[in-house]
Amino acid sequence: MAGVGILMQITPVDQDNNLFAVTDLIPQSLVDKITQTQWLNLTYHMEPSNRDLRRRVHNDQLSWINKWHECIDQAWETIVAHTGCDHLEYFNLDGSATGFWIDMPTYTCPMHTDGELPGAIQMYWIGASEDLGTTWYHYKDSNSIRHSFEFKPNTGYIMINRPDPAGYRKLQWHGMLTPVPNNSFRVSSYSWLANK
């Protein structure tokens, strides 16, 4: 158990130990606040290179954002223990370590890698169907599925993107190729992890 009342579970998706499924990251009381937020009424800016379909909500609009950061801080020791990411930290000096995204109808995320980003946690909150989660691939080939995450509230993934001792960094191809349906939107959070 991580933190107070958190039943978080972290499971590697395969033997590479660099991608982990996570469930119940935060307590239900905060899940309820997130899912009941009036997302489309909040101030945001458009994320670049996303065809004006991805909004990043300004965190100062979220009355519960400090509780969010507190929950991640409380869960961090357990995250490190299950993922081996003791070289990373949830660095939240300026309050921007997590962004909350609203993806509008027709939004997709093409297959890509995150380059040298050290690590990330993406969690799912509101979506019209379970097939709006991220799919990971062995190669830049949509037929080489490594793992598909279902889009369910308080579930998601932890990605650790470190090079091996020889400096080789395995490419972790992923994307969300199923468009957000018309008359709906998709809310997820994305936490950037930093090297210590």
Backbone as ProteinMPNN parsed JSONL, in Angstrom:
{"seq_chain_A": "MAGVGILMQITPVDQDNNLFAVTDLIPQSLVDKITQTQWLNLTYHMEPSNRDLRRRVHNDQLSWINKWHECIDQAWETIVAHTGCDHLEYFNLDGSATGFWIDMPTYTCPMHTDGELPGAIQMYWIGASEDLGTTWYHYKDSNSIRHSFEFKPNTGYIMINRPDPAGYRKLQWHGMLTPVPNNSFRVSSYSWLANK", "coords_chain_A": {"N_chain_A": [[0.844, -1.173, 0.0], [0.502, 2.24, -0.786], [1.132, 5.39, 0.545], [-1.583, 7.078, 2.239], [-4.372, 5.239, 2.425], [-4.205, 4.509, -0.252], [-4.448, 2.19, -2.805], [-2.641, 1.41, -4.702], [-1.458, -0.346, -7.565], [1.258, -1.648, -9.333], [2.492, -2.946, -12.268], [4.813, -4.619, -14.299], [4.729, -4.586, -17.889], [6.069, -6.349, -19.466], [9.135, -8.249, -19.877], [11.048, -6.268, -20.206], [10.982, -4.287, -18.311], [10.551, -1.486, -18.355], [8.202, -0.297, -18.821], [5.163, 0.101, -17.245], [2.051, -0.967, -15.983], [-0.311, 0.892, -14.173], [-2.606, 1.076, -11.535], [-5.161, 2.596, -9.567], [-3.786, 4.894, -8.563], [-4.313, 7.177, -7.087], [-6.389, 8.173, -4.245], [-9.944, 7.389, -4.033], [-11.484, 9.601, -3.323], [-10.159, 11.809, -4.431], [-10.175, 11.042, -7.102], [-12.906, 11.31, -7.622], [-13.176, 14.11, -7.447], [-11.635, 14.892, -9.641], [-12.977, 13.657, -11.829], [-15.421, 14.917, -11.664], [-14.935, 17.516, -12.242], [-15.584, 20.489, -14.058], [-14.522, 20.391, -16.906], [-14.571, 21.573, -19.508], [-15.067, 24.196, -18.997], [-12.83, 25.464, -18.106], [-9.841, 27.519, -18.04], [-7.344, 27.353, -20.53], [-4.479, 26.465, -22.587], [-3.532, 25.902, -25.996], [-1.884, 22.93, -26.903], [1.164, 22.855, -28.619], [1.653, 21.643, -31.994], [-0.448, 19.843, -32.108], [-2.646, 20.019, -33.731], [-4.557, 21.873, -32.887], [-6.273, 20.475, -31.22], [-5.693, 19.49, -28.75], [-5.941, 20.517, -25.512], [-4.268, 22.123, -22.854], [-4.927, 22.359, -19.589], [-4.832, 25.136, -17.393], [-3.12, 24.816, -14.447], [-3.704, 26.334, -12.194], [-6.392, 26.573, -12.218], [-7.448, 24.368, -11.083], [-8.863, 23.3, -8.277], [-8.074, 21.262, -6.646], [-5.413, 20.666, -7.129], [-3.105, 20.809, -5.482], [-3.549, 18.723, -3.718], [-3.348, 16.624, -5.514], [-0.545, 16.724, -6.18], [0.463, 16.143, -3.655], [-0.457, 13.516, -3.303], [0.999, 12.161, -5.308], [3.568, 12.578, -4.348], [3.387, 11.112, -1.939], [3.06, 8.559, -2.96], [5.43, 8.108, -4.202], [7.684, 6.651, -3.166], [6.818, 3.997, -3.292], [6.4, 3.773, -6.039], [9.041, 4.002, -6.972], [10.12, 1.69, -5.778], [8.79, -0.341, -7.192], [9.435, 0.092, -9.85], [12.106, 0.579, -10.127], [13.14, 3.094, -10.556], [14.991, 4.807, -9.217], [16.682, 6.785, -9.957], [15.209, 8.863, -10.81], [12.887, 11.613, -10.283], [9.866, 13.097, -9.051], [9.611, 16.077, -9.848], [8.536, 18.987, -8.678], [8.802, 21.786, -8.439], [7.806, 24.22, -9.537], [5.123, 23.706, -9.8], [4.33, 22.551, -12.172], [4.791, 19.914, -12.85], [2.934, 18.055, -13.573], [0.636, 17.9, -16.211], [-2.716, 18.498, -17.217], [-4.612, 17.242, -19.743], [-7.033, 17.986, -22.227], [-8.468, 16.306, -24.741], [-9.905, 16.873, -27.816], [-12.773, 16.12, -30.018], [-11.962, 13.955, -32.727], [-9.277, 13.927, -32.197], [-6.129, 12.343, -32.362], [-3.158, 10.6, -31.448], [-0.28, 10.331, -33.074], [1.94, 7.54, -33.809], [4.941, 7.477, -31.981], [8.131, 8.161, -30.368], [9.441, 9.118, -27.15], [11.866, 10.311, -27.261], [14.608, 11.419, -25.442], [13.34, 11.831, -23.053], [13.277, 11.341, -19.61], [11.339, 9.888, -18.108], [7.835, 9.163, -17.461], [4.469, 9.553, -16.241], [1.369, 8.644, -17.235], [-2.012, 9.125, -16.731], [-5.437, 8.116, -16.896], [-8.661, 9.661, -17.115], [-11.279, 10.752, -18.02], [-13.204, 9.489, -20.605], [-14.769, 8.46, -23.686], [-14.732, 5.802, -24.393], [-13.188, 2.6, -23.713], [-11.162, 2.071, -25.5], [-9.529, 4.236, -25.929], [-7.075, 4.459, -24.788], [-3.438, 4.464, -24.525], [-1.424, 2.775, -26.905], [1.325, 0.628, -27.072], [4.238, -0.257, -28.936], [6.436, -2.71, -30.375], [8.028, -1.969, -32.476], [8.262, 0.61, -35.021], [5.628, 0.11, -36.175], [2.369, -0.56, -36.659], [1.337, -3.092, -36.389], [2.867, -4.395, -34.563], [2.179, -4.808, -31.793], [2.89, -4.163, -28.482], [1.757, -3.611, -25.949], [-1.526, -2.725, -25.017], [-3.205, -0.176, -23.404], [-6.152, 0.02, -21.562], [-8.605, 2.568, -21.424], [-9.472, 3.715, -18.535], [-10.791, 5.27, -15.612], [-8.38, 6.424, -13.245], [-6.357, 4.705, -13.976], [-3.423, 3.802, -15.846], [-0.128, 4.374, -17.113], [3.368, 3.925, -16.32], [6.292, 5.07, -17.636], [9.63, 4.323, -18.072], [12.572, 5.591, -19.243], [15.421, 4.956, -19.714], [18.881, 4.796, -20.668], [20.855, 1.816, -21.287], [23.78, 0.361, -19.603], [25.688, 0.571, -21.66], [24.883, 2.758, -23.004], [22.826, 2.5, -24.804], [19.55, 3.198, -25.778], [16.463, 1.84, -25.672], [13.995, 2.121, -28.122], [10.803, 3.256, -27.474], [8.06, 2.907, -28.913], [4.9, 4.414, -29.291], [1.397, 5.343, -29.241], [-1.855, 6.88, -29.761], [-4.159, 5.837, -31.621], [-6.841, 5.666, -32.143], [-9.479, 7.754, -32.895], [-10.755, 10.425, -30.838], [-14.145, 10.266, -30.123], [-16.877, 11.97, -31.839], [-18.763, 14.595, -30.255], [-17.703, 14.245, -27.712], [-15.036, 14.14, -25.264], [-11.66, 13.717, -24.109], [-9.951, 13.203, -21.136], [-6.828, 13.294, -19.671], [-3.957, 12.886, -17.531], [-0.582, 13.97, -17.457], [2.52, 13.332, -16.232], [5.675, 14.596, -15.965], [8.754, 13.103, -15.472], [11.87, 13.684, -13.897], [15.462, 13.524, -14.183], [17.488, 12.995, -11.305]], "CA_chain_A": [[0.0, 0.0, 0.0], [1.296, 3.466, -0.884], [0.45, 6.543, 1.107], [-2.708, 6.828, 3.129], [-5.583, 4.81, 1.747], [-3.995, 4.278, -1.673], [-4.309, 0.769, -3.085], [-1.95, 1.401, -5.98], [-0.804, -1.545, -8.068], [2.158, -1.374, -10.448], [2.848, -4.233, -12.859], [5.52, -4.489, -15.584], [3.968, -5.183, -18.984], [6.877, -7.432, -20.024], [10.446, -8.462, -19.267], [11.941, -5.119, -20.384], [10.934, -3.495, -17.068], [10.6, -0.041, -18.595], [6.821, 0.142, -19.004], [4.415, -0.498, -16.146], [0.647, -0.615, -15.798], [-0.59, 1.371, -12.823], [-4.012, 1.255, -11.196], [-5.45, 3.168, -8.246], [-2.682, 5.772, -8.168], [-4.78, 8.147, -6.089], [-7.605, 7.711, -3.557], [-11.215, 7.631, -4.722], [-11.992, 10.957, -3.051], [-9.579, 12.714, -5.428], [-10.712, 10.621, -8.403], [-14.225, 11.929, -7.758], [-12.99, 15.538, -7.744], [-11.135, 15.024, -11.008], [-13.997, 13.286, -12.813], [-16.556, 15.833, -11.56], [-14.497, 18.846, -12.645], [-16.216, 21.003, -15.287], [-13.313, 20.558, -17.698], [-14.71, 22.451, -20.67], [-15.227, 25.577, -18.54], [-11.573, 25.917, -17.52], [-8.874, 28.216, -18.878], [-6.354, 26.425, -21.079], [-3.791, 26.877, -23.805], [-3.431, 24.796, -26.939], [-0.566, 22.321, -26.968], [1.67, 22.966, -29.989], [1.786, 20.454, -32.846], [-1.549, 18.907, -31.871], [-3.745, 20.356, -34.643], [-5.57, 22.613, -32.119], [-7.229, 19.518, -30.658], [-5.287, 19.146, -27.379], [-5.883, 21.645, -24.592], [-3.636, 21.901, -21.55], [-5.612, 23.191, -18.601], [-3.955, 25.858, -16.472], [-3.258, 24.135, -13.159], [-4.284, 27.202, -11.166], [-7.845, 26.432, -12.321], [-7.823, 23.101, -10.459], [-8.891, 23.536, -6.825], [-7.522, 20.082, -5.973], [-4.092, 20.352, -7.692], [-2.123, 20.561, -4.415], [-3.811, 17.359, -3.243], [-2.758, 15.755, -6.532], [0.904, 16.668, -5.976], [0.68, 15.459, -2.374], [-0.666, 12.078, -3.519], [2.137, 11.631, -6.056], [4.693, 12.561, -3.407], [3.185, 10.001, -1.012], [3.18, 7.293, -3.686], [6.699, 8.031, -4.92], [8.542, 5.578, -2.653], [6.298, 2.744, -3.834], [6.678, 3.804, -7.477], [10.467, 3.69, -7.121], [10.339, 0.289, -5.399], [8.234, -1.248, -8.201], [9.93, 0.371, -11.203], [13.558, 0.739, -10.134], [13.473, 4.419, -11.091], [15.557, 5.61, -8.142], [17.437, 7.892, -10.558], [14.234, 9.868, -11.228], [12.09, 12.258, -9.245], [8.697, 13.9, -9.42], [10.159, 17.386, -9.496], [7.381, 19.857, -8.816], [9.16, 23.078, -7.866], [6.952, 25.317, -10.011], [3.736, 23.267, -9.916], [3.988, 22.123, -13.532], [5.267, 18.556, -13.11], [1.821, 17.339, -14.206], [-0.312, 18.654, -17.023], [-3.989, 17.834, -17.493], [-4.955, 17.466, -21.141], [-8.363, 17.7, -22.767], [-8.379, 16.008, -26.166], [-11.204, 17.144, -28.414], [-13.177, 15.151, -31.044], [-11.082, 13.578, -33.836], [-7.875, 13.907, -31.782], [-5.345, 11.121, -32.277], [-1.74, 10.841, -31.174], [0.446, 9.426, -33.966], [2.986, 6.724, -33.223], [6.153, 8.262, -31.753], [8.872, 7.87, -29.144], [9.619, 10.336, -26.363], [13.261, 10.733, -27.323], [15.398, 11.21, -24.229], [12.561, 12.115, -21.846], [13.672, 10.292, -18.657], [10.237, 9.05, -17.673], [6.541, 9.833, -17.405], [3.296, 8.839, -15.759], [0.124, 9.127, -17.824], [-3.191, 8.54, -16.109], [-6.67, 8.367, -17.629], [-9.726, 10.151, -16.233], [-12.595, 10.802, -18.658], [-13.159, 9.119, -22.014], [-16.015, 7.879, -24.17], [-14.63, 4.355, -24.517], [-11.956, 2.032, -23.173], [-10.123, 1.936, -26.528], [-8.837, 5.514, -26.102], [-5.802, 4.421, -24.091], [-2.217, 4.438, -25.332], [-0.907, 1.475, -27.319], [2.785, 0.598, -27.206], [4.641, -1.141, -30.024], [7.832, -3.164, -30.37], [8.715, -1.255, -33.551], [7.406, 1.62, -35.657], [4.759, -0.732, -37.002], [1.128, -0.698, -35.887], [1.031, -4.507, -36.19], [3.805, -4.979, -33.589], [1.66, -4.344, -30.499], [3.55, -4.615, -27.255], [0.739, -3.571, -24.894], [-2.575, -1.708, -25.155], [-3.804, 0.203, -22.133], [-7.55, 0.431, -21.608], [-8.854, 3.889, -20.859], [-10.365, 3.631, -17.379], [-10.356, 6.249, -14.605], [-7.378, 6.059, -12.233], [-5.417, 3.722, -14.517], [-2.52, 4.373, -16.833], [1.173, 3.725, -17.221], [4.614, 4.588, -15.952], [7.318, 4.771, -18.62], [10.995, 4.637, -17.663], [13.257, 5.688, -20.527], [16.842, 5.153, -19.428], [19.797, 3.987, -21.467], [21.545, 0.745, -20.57], [25.16, 0.762, -19.277], [26.458, 0.878, -22.873], [24.342, 3.979, -23.59], [21.754, 2.194, -25.749], [18.205, 3.488, -25.279], [15.458, 1.126, -26.459], [12.918, 2.988, -28.58], [9.491, 2.838, -26.972], [7.053, 3.46, -29.821], [3.542, 4.396, -28.743], [0.469, 6.311, -29.805], [-3.285, 6.679, -29.535], [-4.569, 5.927, -33.02], [-8.304, 5.703, -32.216], [-9.89, 9.147, -32.691], [-11.762, 10.775, -29.834], [-15.424, 10.333, -30.852], [-17.639, 13.225, -31.886], [-19.6, 14.907, -29.095], [-17.078, 13.764, -26.485], [-13.664, 14.594, -25.078], [-10.821, 12.767, -23.365], [-9.108, 13.883, -20.151], [-5.756, 12.498, -19.077], [-2.891, 13.675, -16.907], [0.747, 13.544, -17.884], [3.51, 13.8, -15.286], [7.036, 14.493, -16.465], [9.723, 12.711, -14.452], [13.17, 14.292, -14.182], [16.645, 12.927, -13.578], [17.921, 13.666, -10.081]], "C_chain_A": [[0.889, 1.235, 0.0], [0.513, 4.618, -0.298], [-0.689, 6.133, 2.009], [-3.921, 6.452, 2.296], [-5.425, 4.579, 0.257], [-3.718, 2.801, -1.889], [-3.57, 0.56, -4.403], [-1.338, 0.046, -6.292], [0.018, -1.153, -9.28], [2.665, -2.711, -10.961], [3.626, -4.011, -14.148], [4.721, -5.171, -16.69], [4.737, -6.328, -19.642], [8.24, -7.461, -19.345], [11.389, -7.265, -19.395], [11.992, -4.201, -19.159], [11.167, -2.003, -17.296], [9.228, 0.554, -18.889], [5.956, -0.638, -18.025], [2.966, -0.034, -16.186], [0.461, -0.167, -14.358], [-2.097, 1.54, -12.661], [-4.104, 1.839, -9.796], [-4.285, 4.01, -7.718], [-3.086, 6.708, -7.035], [-6.05, 7.635, -5.428], [-8.878, 8.14, -4.288], [-11.742, 9.038, -4.483], [-11.435, 11.968, -4.051], [-10.018, 12.331, -6.836], [-12.052, 11.304, -8.638], [-14.109, 13.411, -8.088], [-12.539, 15.749, -9.179], [-12.243, 14.743, -12.019], [-15.226, 14.199, -12.76], [-16.189, 17.273, -11.911], [-15.184, 19.238, -13.959], [-15.115, 21.383, -16.28], [-13.455, 21.578, -18.819], [-14.917, 23.908, -20.292], [-13.927, 26.188, -18.03], [-10.687, 26.625, -18.538], [-7.782, 27.231, -19.306], [-5.533, 27.137, -22.15], [-3.674, 25.654, -24.706], [-2.008, 24.252, -26.911], [-0.075, 22.396, -28.413], [1.751, 21.612, -30.686], [0.69, 19.421, -32.601], [-2.818, 19.322, -32.609], [-4.881, 21.097, -33.943], [-6.658, 21.708, -31.552], [-6.871, 19.1, -29.243], [-5.147, 20.426, -26.568], [-5.122, 21.239, -23.335], [-4.236, 22.896, -20.572], [-4.581, 23.881, -17.722], [-4.189, 25.31, -15.066], [-3.847, 25.019, -12.07], [-5.811, 27.206, -11.212], [-8.363, 25.221, -11.535], [-7.732, 23.23, -8.94], [-8.198, 22.426, -6.044], [-6.08, 19.795, -6.388], [-3.049, 20.09, -6.601], [-2.302, 19.165, -3.818], [-3.245, 16.34, -4.225], [-1.257, 15.594, -6.297], [1.247, 15.921, -4.679], [0.536, 13.942, -2.536], [0.499, 11.461, -4.283], [3.355, 11.547, -5.146], [4.587, 11.375, -2.444], [3.403, 8.651, -1.687], [4.588, 7.07, -4.235], [7.587, 6.877, -4.456], [8.107, 4.224, -3.212], [6.552, 2.664, -5.341], [8.132, 3.41, -7.729], [10.726, 2.213, -6.838], [9.878, -0.676, -6.487], [8.831, -1.061, -9.588], [11.453, 0.464, -11.276], [14.011, 2.103, -10.617], [14.059, 5.329, -10.014], [16.43, 6.756, -8.654], [16.517, 9.042, -10.989], [13.554, 10.493, -10.021], [10.894, 12.95, -9.871], [9.02, 15.31, -8.953], [9.096, 18.436, -9.75], [7.621, 21.246, -8.243], [8.195, 24.191, -8.272], [5.496, 24.895, -10.234], [3.35, 22.729, -11.281], [4.464, 20.708, -13.86], [4.189, 17.684, -13.74], [0.987, 18.321, -15.009], [-1.57, 17.836, -17.208], [-4.431, 18.246, -18.887], [-6.414, 17.153, -21.403], [-8.182, 17.508, -24.264], [-9.777, 16.073, -26.766], [-11.521, 16.127, -29.514], [-12.228, 15.127, -32.236], [-9.607, 13.553, -33.438], [-7.328, 12.483, -31.826], [-3.92, 11.536, -31.946], [-0.949, 9.855, -32.028], [1.536, 8.654, -33.229], [4.281, 7.534, -33.15], [6.939, 7.656, -30.595], [9.025, 9.191, -28.402], [11.08, 10.773, -26.297], [13.998, 10.403, -26.043], [14.657, 11.644, -22.961], [12.832, 11.006, -20.832], [12.541, 9.357, -18.232], [8.959, 9.857, -17.587], [5.508, 8.918, -16.776], [2.102, 9.444, -16.471], [-1.027, 8.359, -17.196], [-4.429, 8.987, -16.871], [-7.794, 8.73, -16.665], [-11.1, 10.108, -16.882], [-12.43, 10.469, -20.125], [-14.42, 8.379, -22.404], [-15.952, 6.365, -24.291], [-13.27, 3.881, -24.016], [-10.846, 1.918, -24.206], [-9.396, 3.247, -26.816], [-7.528, 5.588, -25.319], [-4.632, 4.379, -25.065], [-1.85, 2.994, -25.668], [0.584, 1.606, -27.554], [3.162, -0.496, -28.183], [6.106, -1.543, -29.861], [8.669, -2.37, -31.373], [7.783, -0.175, -34.077], [6.536, 0.916, -36.7], [3.514, -1.008, -36.178], [0.707, -2.145, -35.69], [1.898, -5.152, -35.115], [3.421, -4.583, -32.163], [2.401, -5.007, -29.347], [2.542, -4.677, -26.108], [-0.25, -2.448, -25.195], [-3.181, -1.444, -23.789], [-5.256, 0.599, -22.354], [-7.698, 1.775, -20.917], [-9.929, 3.767, -19.777], [-9.877, 4.629, -16.342], [-9.404, 5.638, -13.581], [-6.527, 4.861, -12.653], [-4.521, 4.434, -15.515], [-1.209, 3.629, -16.848], [2.28, 4.594, -16.648], [5.647, 4.123, -16.974], [8.662, 5.233, -18.075], [11.857, 4.535, -18.925], [14.745, 5.927, -20.309], [17.706, 4.301, -20.345], [20.41, 2.879, -20.622], [22.994, 1.171, -20.308], [26.021, 1.118, -20.491], [25.953, 2.14, -23.57], [23.236, 3.76, -24.601], [20.395, 2.455, -25.096], [17.193, 2.804, -26.203], [14.342, 2.085, -26.846], [11.578, 2.426, -28.114], [8.418, 3.541, -27.806], [5.673, 3.351, -29.192], [2.694, 5.467, -29.41], [-0.948, 5.993, -29.386], [-3.93, 6.91, -30.895], [-6.083, 5.949, -33.206], [-8.771, 7.129, -31.959], [-10.875, 9.304, -31.532], [-13.088, 10.948, -30.573], [-16.038, 11.731, -30.847], [-18.486, 13.359, -30.633], [-19.037, 14.336, -27.802], [-15.713, 14.433, -26.345], [-12.97, 13.59, -24.187], [-9.941, 13.563, -22.421], [-8.092, 12.888, -19.612], [-4.777, 13.442, -18.401], [-1.564, 13.091, -17.345], [1.757, 14.178, -16.941], [4.898, 13.529, -15.832], [7.97, 14.153, -15.306], [11.094, 13.214, -14.871], [14.287, 13.47, -13.568], [17.017, 13.707, -12.333], [19.196, 14.454, -10.345]], "O_chain_A": [[1.904, 1.279, 0.696], [-0.661, 4.796, -0.622], [-0.757, 4.998, 2.481], [-4.437, 7.277, 1.541], [-6.429, 4.461, -0.446], [-2.852, 2.225, -1.231], [-3.863, -0.385, -5.135], [-0.78, -0.622, -5.421], [-0.452, -0.421, -10.151], [3.201, -3.516, -10.199], [3.153, -3.282, -15.02], [4.106, -6.212, -16.461], [4.14, -7.181, -20.299], [8.461, -6.77, -18.35], [12.437, -7.249, -18.75], [12.938, -3.431, -18.994], [11.879, -1.346, -16.536], [9.1, 1.746, -19.169], [6.001, -1.867, -17.974], [2.688, 1.147, -16.396], [1.007, -0.771, -13.434], [-2.773, 2.077, -13.539], [-3.239, 1.608, -8.951], [-3.858, 3.853, -6.574], [-2.294, 6.992, -6.137], [-6.723, 6.761, -5.974], [-8.889, 9.109, -5.047], [-12.386, 9.609, -5.363], [-12.146, 12.879, -4.474], [-10.213, 13.206, -7.679], [-12.308, 11.819, -9.727], [-14.862, 13.919, -8.919], [-13.0, 16.668, -9.854], [-12.427, 15.509, -12.964], [-15.994, 14.246, -13.721], [-17.047, 18.154, -11.88], [-15.342, 18.41, -14.857], [-14.819, 22.563, -16.466], [-12.54, 22.368, -19.05], [-14.941, 24.773, -21.167], [-13.929, 27.327, -17.565], [-10.77, 26.367, -19.739], [-7.359, 26.381, -18.523], [-5.849, 28.253, -22.561], [-3.712, 24.516, -24.238], [-1.043, 25.016, -26.897], [-0.81, 22.04, -29.334], [1.899, 20.574, -30.042], [0.894, 18.236, -32.865], [-3.928, 19.018, -32.172], [-6.038, 20.976, -34.345], [-7.813, 22.113, -31.419], [-7.661, 18.42, -28.589], [-4.344, 21.301, -26.891], [-5.313, 20.139, -22.816], [-4.074, 24.108, -20.709], [-3.573, 23.28, -17.349], [-5.309, 25.336, -14.557], [-4.432, 24.508, -11.116], [-6.454, 27.784, -10.335], [-9.57, 25.068, -11.346], [-6.634, 23.264, -8.385], [-7.782, 22.634, -4.904], [-5.558, 18.742, -6.019], [-2.188, 19.229, -6.78], [-1.326, 18.506, -3.459], [-2.72, 15.305, -3.813], [-0.752, 14.474, -6.222], [2.214, 15.16, -4.63], [1.318, 13.177, -1.971], [0.945, 10.363, -3.95], [4.088, 10.558, -5.171], [5.585, 10.71, -2.167], [3.879, 7.707, -1.055], [4.911, 5.97, -4.683], [8.184, 6.194, -5.288], [8.949, 3.398, -3.565], [6.883, 1.597, -5.857], [8.418, 2.583, -8.596], [11.465, 1.559, -7.573], [10.501, -1.719, -6.69], [8.744, -1.963, -10.421], [12.025, 0.43, -12.365], [15.154, 2.256, -11.046], [13.67, 6.492, -9.906], [16.868, 7.601, -7.873], [16.989, 10.07, -11.474], [13.63, 9.984, -8.903], [10.903, 13.332, -11.041], [8.739, 15.686, -7.815], [8.784, 18.744, -10.901], [6.726, 21.821, -7.623], [7.811, 25.014, -7.44], [4.717, 25.66, -10.803], [2.173, 22.474, -11.534], [4.533, 20.341, -15.033], [4.502, 16.678, -14.376], [0.674, 19.421, -14.553], [-1.504, 16.614, -17.344], [-4.603, 19.43, -19.179], [-6.964, 16.187, -20.874], [-7.789, 18.434, -24.972], [-10.707, 15.42, -26.291], [-10.647, 15.354, -29.908], [-11.754, 16.169, -32.687], [-8.762, 13.192, -34.258], [-7.983, 11.54, -31.383], [-3.534, 12.688, -32.145], [-0.946, 8.659, -31.737], [1.994, 9.064, -32.162], [4.674, 8.188, -34.116], [6.461, 6.742, -29.923], [8.767, 10.257, -28.961], [11.48, 11.509, -25.395], [14.016, 9.253, -25.604], [15.276, 11.808, -21.909], [12.638, 9.833, -21.154], [12.767, 8.165, -18.02], [8.987, 11.086, -17.633], [5.644, 7.694, -16.773], [1.842, 10.639, -16.329], [-1.026, 7.13, -17.133], [-4.472, 10.087, -17.421], [-7.883, 8.197, -15.559], [-12.008, 9.479, -16.339], [-11.619, 11.082, -20.819], [-15.066, 7.748, -21.568], [-16.989, 5.702, -24.292], [-12.325, 4.664, -23.91], [-9.693, 1.69, -23.838], [-8.718, 3.363, -27.837], [-6.937, 6.661, -25.2], [-4.82, 4.271, -26.277], [-1.952, 2.104, -24.823], [1.048, 2.573, -28.159], [2.502, -1.533, -28.259], [6.906, -0.807, -29.283], [9.857, -2.129, -31.157], [6.643, -0.059, -33.627], [6.685, 1.1, -37.908], [3.595, -1.624, -35.115], [-0.198, -2.412, -34.898], [1.701, -6.32, -34.781], [4.256, -4.079, -31.412], [2.516, -6.23, -29.262], [2.478, -5.67, -25.383], [0.148, -1.35, -25.582], [-3.617, -2.367, -23.101], [-5.558, 1.415, -23.225], [-7.0, 2.073, -19.948], [-11.124, 3.721, -20.066], [-8.669, 4.823, -16.2], [-9.587, 4.512, -13.118], [-6.04, 4.103, -11.814], [-4.83, 5.535, -15.97], [-1.162, 2.419, -16.628], [2.149, 5.81, -16.512], [5.852, 2.923, -17.154], [8.817, 6.384, -17.668], [11.862, 3.501, -19.593], [15.271, 6.978, -20.677], [17.305, 3.21, -20.75], [20.479, 2.985, -19.398], [23.398, 2.245, -20.751], [26.978, 1.881, -20.367], [26.503, 2.556, -24.589], [22.749, 4.718, -25.201], [20.129, 1.984, -23.99], [17.085, 3.153, -27.379], [13.802, 2.787, -25.991], [11.27, 1.256, -28.341], [7.938, 4.618, -27.453], [5.321, 2.315, -28.627], [3.21, 6.377, -30.059], [-1.213, 4.977, -28.744], [-4.212, 8.048, -31.272], [-6.564, 6.221, -34.306], [-8.486, 7.673, -30.892], [-11.71, 8.435, -31.283], [-13.155, 11.697, -31.548], [-15.758, 12.554, -29.976], [-18.879, 12.364, -30.026], [-19.792, 13.981, -26.896], [-15.296, 15.2, -27.212], [-13.605, 12.723, -23.587], [-9.258, 14.496, -22.845], [-8.438, 11.796, -19.161], [-4.769, 14.644, -18.666], [-1.435, 11.888, -17.573], [1.851, 15.402, -16.85], [5.255, 12.388, -16.126], [7.973, 14.836, -14.282], [11.445, 13.179, -16.051], [14.089, 12.798, -12.555], [16.884, 14.93, -12.295], [19.726, 15.094, -9.436]]}, "name": "protein", "num_of_chains": 1, "seq": "MAGVGILMQITPVDQDNNLFAVTDLIPQSLVDKITQTQWLNLTYHMEPSNRDLRRRVHNDQLSWINKWHECIDQAWETIVAHTGCDHLEYFNLDGSATGFWIDMPTYTCPMHTDGELPGAIQMYWIGASEDLGTTWYHYKDSNSIRHSFEFKPNTGYIMINRPDPAGYRKLQWHGMLTPVPNNSFRVSSYSWLANK"}
